[in-house]
Amino acid sequence: MTVTEILQFVDNLVFTKTDKHLDDLQQKIIEELFKGKTYKQIANIYDYDEGYIGDESRKLFKILSESLNEDIKKNNFCSTLERVYIKSSPNSLNIYNIHGNNNSFYHTKTSDQPNKKYQESNINTQSKPAYHDLTLAPKIHNFYGRKKDLEYLSNWILNQHTPLISVLGLSGIGKTTIVKRFVDINLQQFEVIIWRSLKFPKSLNLLIDDLLNVCKQEPKEIIDDKLKQLFDILKDKRCLIILDDLENIFIHRQYSGKYKHEHQDYQTFLQMITVIEHQSSIILISQEKCQEMISLDSELYPSHCLELSGLGDAATEILKNQGLKNQEVWLELINLYETHPKYLHYISILIKDVFQGEVSEFLQERCLILTEDIKSQLDVMWMKLTDVEKQIMVKISQQDQPVSRNGLKASLSLSSTDIINGLQSLTRRFLLTKLESDEKLFHLSPILREYCKYSVME
């Protein structure tokens, strides 16, 4: 069984007993206890007093003891919950879990539960077959901040039933992580959850075959018939389908969001998701906006974009987990690397390797250092750009201040059309920031400015 399943199980027990769901700290305590962490280690990870973590844990154990009529303590918490979970699960022949991973293929059926109140609280999720395939979903070890972003996702999907949602932003900003977090805490809300990556994209035809197979349906021969099968499922069941790495079906060295010829039918499919009535949601995770999120009338065909930026104050957790020193200057390091979680992770490793974890000593270098890992990540982005976009980025990187469109026009041998299209594409890739003032200005982040200088030297 997975920690995600235990969280869902415990949340149901606690809600049945108290009419309250697990709060963030309780979820963190459960996750870390199942990783074998001590109260002291949990307190250090999340910056709490060890005694407070112990008190909160014992309150949770008391609720569970009363709910299950078992004496639950720290030393038997994991084993007892696993045992009770297995006993309360449907017939074991219908559960297939690969322990220690996020793989969860299961077909649930109603069954007798050891606790009547628990059975009643789960009647909605246990009354119908459920098909969850999270084989390709990442395993999340740490989740930082993003409380508001999670609230947006929850509202759009659980309350507004928005059919199409994009989670967008730079590579490494945390798009996949936040979607997986949403899935982990809302498993019980959906009869069907399927996570697929388009890192090595397959044709739409094969993707639909895959989705139908997960739902135990034999795909028809003709694509129109397959689509009807799929939309019948989307109408009949509450489904959540996640398509990660969507940018890989777009053409490289073209302006953002242009589909490869062999994947053009994805555009039609995503339009159908928004215009055909059903009760399900599709989440697209991408480094670029796709055309469907721009051109559709949002009043007629509701869709939402969650555009992620840095972590803000929560970024300190990354440095804490890496065991860096000189906490009094962490904020300077965090701001230098734009609170970007992946950049901070990479630079933390470098500081540990070269500066023995001394952040103060690293900052004495007085320059923004791009690690080879950061460069490699940005190299992938750079290779996708058009020549026009590269020229615009390099020119902006050479200026001390944000640049206007007219300023670019005066300094580059490009037509107005090229500059306008290039600027629009770069903003849709989240590589440029627009600054509103008397004259609209375009800004490049310090890391991208440094990378552009490095690219020119290469």
HELIX and SHEET records of a PDB file:
HELIX    1   1 VAL A    3  THR A   18  1                                  16    
HELIX    2   2 ASP A   24  PHE A   34  1                                  11    
HELIX    3   3 TYR A   39  TYR A   46  1                                   8    
HELIX    4   4 GLU A   50  LEU A   68  1                                  19    
HELIX    5   5 LYS A   74  ASN A   76  5                                   3    
HELIX    6   6 PHE A   77  SER A   88  1                                  12    
HELIX    7   7 SER A   92  ASN A   94  5                                   3    
HELIX    8   8 LYS A  116  SER A  121  1                                   6    
HELIX    9   9 ILE A  123  GLN A  126  1                                   4    
HELIX   10  10 LYS A  147  SER A  154  1                                   8    
HELIX   11  11 ASN A  155  ASN A  159  3                                   5    
HELIX   12  12 LYS A  175  ILE A  185  1                                  11    
HELIX   13  13 LEU A  187  GLN A  189  5                                   3    
HELIX   14  14 LEU A  204  VAL A  214  1                                  11    
HELIX   15  15 ILE A  223  ASP A  236  1                                  14    
HELIX   16  16 LEU A  246  ILE A  249  5                                   4    
HELIX   17  17 HIS A  261  HIS A  263  5                                   3    
HELIX   18  18 GLN A  264  VAL A  275  1                                  12    
HELIX   19  19 GLU A  292  SER A  295  1                                   4    
HELIX   20  20 GLY A  312  ALA A  315  5                                   4    
HELIX   21  21 THR A  316  ASN A  321  1                                   6    
HELIX   22  22 GLN A  327  VAL A  329  5                                   3    
HELIX   23  23 TRP A  330  LEU A  336  1                                   7    
HELIX   24  24 PRO A  341  PHE A  355  1                                  15    
HELIX   25  25 VAL A  359  LEU A  363  1                                   5    
HELIX   26  26 GLU A  372  MET A  383  1                                  12    
HELIX   27  27 ASP A  387  SER A  397  1                                  11    
HELIX   28  28 ARG A  405  SER A  411  1                                   7    
HELIX   29  29 SER A  416  ARG A  428  1                                  13    
HELIX   30  30 PRO A  446  MET A  457  1                                  12    
SHEET    1   A 2 ILE A  95  ASN A  97  0                                        
SHEET    2   A 2 SER A 104  TYR A 106 -1                                        
SHEET    1   B 6 TYR A 131  ASP A 133  0                                        
SHEET    2   B 6 VAL A 192  SER A 197  1                                        
SHEET    3   B 6 CYS A 239  ASP A 244  1                                        
SHEET    4   B 6 SER A 281  SER A 286  1                                        
SHEET    5   B 6 LEU A 164  LEU A 168  1                                        
SHEET    6   B 6 SER A 303  GLU A 307  1                                        
SHEET    1   C 3 VAL A 403  SER A 404  0                                        
SHEET    2   C 3 LEU A 441  HIS A 443 -1                                        
SHEET    3   C 3 THR A 433  LEU A 435 -1                                        
END                                                                             
